[in-house]
């Protein structure tokens, strides 16, 4: 993994039993200066985008073009609806 300027890139390569490369892909992650995940770009999945309030609570989660309307509570690992 490589981290610079708020971006982390993870490259993965898969091999068969004989050691021949099958395929590889990279996932890019974008972070705020406070190290909060704001974006994940996948080569084969929907991209993810997150927003936060001033104190760091997650306000929104967008998967591809779908707003999940959920706030992930990272302390308990549960997902709760965002209310305004």
C-alpha positions as CSV (number, residue, x, y, z in Angstrom):
1,X,0.0,0.0,0.0
2,X,1.1,3.5,-0.7
3,X,0.0,6.7,1.1
4,X,0.5,10.2,-0.1
5,X,-1.4,13.5,-0.2
6,X,-4.6,12.1,1.3
7,X,-4.7,9.1,-1.1
8,X,-4.0,5.5,-0.4
9,X,-3.6,3.0,-3.2
10,X,-3.7,-0.7,-2.7
11,X,-2.6,-2.9,-5.6
12,X,-3.4,-6.6,-5.5
13,X,-2.2,-9.3,-7.9
14,X,-3.5,-12.8,-8.1
15,X,-1.5,-15.8,-9.3
16,X,-2.4,-19.4,-10.1
17,X,-0.7,-22.5,-8.5
18,X,2.1,-22.4,-11.1
19,X,2.9,-18.7,-10.3
20,X,1.4,-17.2,-13.5
21,X,-0.3,-13.9,-13.0
22,X,-4.1,-14.3,-13.3
23,X,-5.1,-10.6,-12.9
24,X,-4.4,-7.5,-10.8
25,X,-6.4,-4.5,-9.7
26,X,-5.9,-1.4,-7.6
27,X,-8.3,0.3,-5.2
28,X,-7.8,4.0,-4.4
29,X,-8.9,5.5,-1.1
30,X,-9.3,9.3,-0.4
31,X,-8.9,10.7,3.1
32,X,-9.4,14.0,4.8
33,X,-6.4,15.6,6.7
34,X,-8.0,14.1,9.8
35,X,-7.7,10.6,8.2
36,X,-11.4,10.1,7.6
37,X,-12.3,8.0,4.6
38,X,-14.1,10.2,2.0
39,X,-13.8,8.1,-1.1
40,X,-13.1,4.6,-2.3
41,X,-12.6,3.9,-6.0
42,X,-13.0,0.2,-7.0
43,X,-12.2,-1.1,-10.5
44,X,-15.2,-3.5,-10.6
45,X,-17.5,-2.3,-7.8
46,X,-19.5,0.8,-7.2
47,X,-17.4,3.7,-5.9
48,X,-18.0,4.9,-2.4
49,X,-18.3,8.5,-1.2
50,X,-18.7,9.7,2.4
51,X,-19.3,13.0,4.1
52,X,-18.8,14.1,7.7
53,X,-19.9,16.9,10.0
54,X,-17.5,19.3,11.8
55,X,-16.8,16.9,14.6
56,X,-16.3,13.8,12.5
57,X,-19.6,12.0,12.5
58,X,-20.4,10.4,9.2
59,X,-23.4,12.2,7.6
60,X,-23.8,10.3,4.3
61,X,-22.7,7.3,2.4
62,X,-23.1,7.2,-1.4
63,X,-22.5,3.9,-3.2
64,X,-22.3,4.5,-6.9
65,X,-25.4,6.6,-7.6
66,X,-27.3,5.4,-4.6
67,X,-27.5,7.4,-1.3
68,X,-27.9,4.8,1.4
69,X,-29.0,7.4,3.9
70,X,-27.1,5.6,6.5
71,X,-24.6,6.7,9.1
72,X,-22.2,4.0,10.2
73,X,-21.4,4.1,13.9
74,X,-17.8,2.9,13.9
75,X,-17.8,2.3,17.7
76,X,-20.4,-0.4,17.6
77,X,-20.1,-1.5,13.9
78,X,-23.8,-0.9,13.5
79,X,-25.6,1.2,10.8
80,X,-28.2,3.7,11.8
81,X,-30.3,6.1,9.7
82,X,-29.1,9.7,9.4
83,X,-31.7,12.1,10.7
84,X,-31.9,15.8,10.0
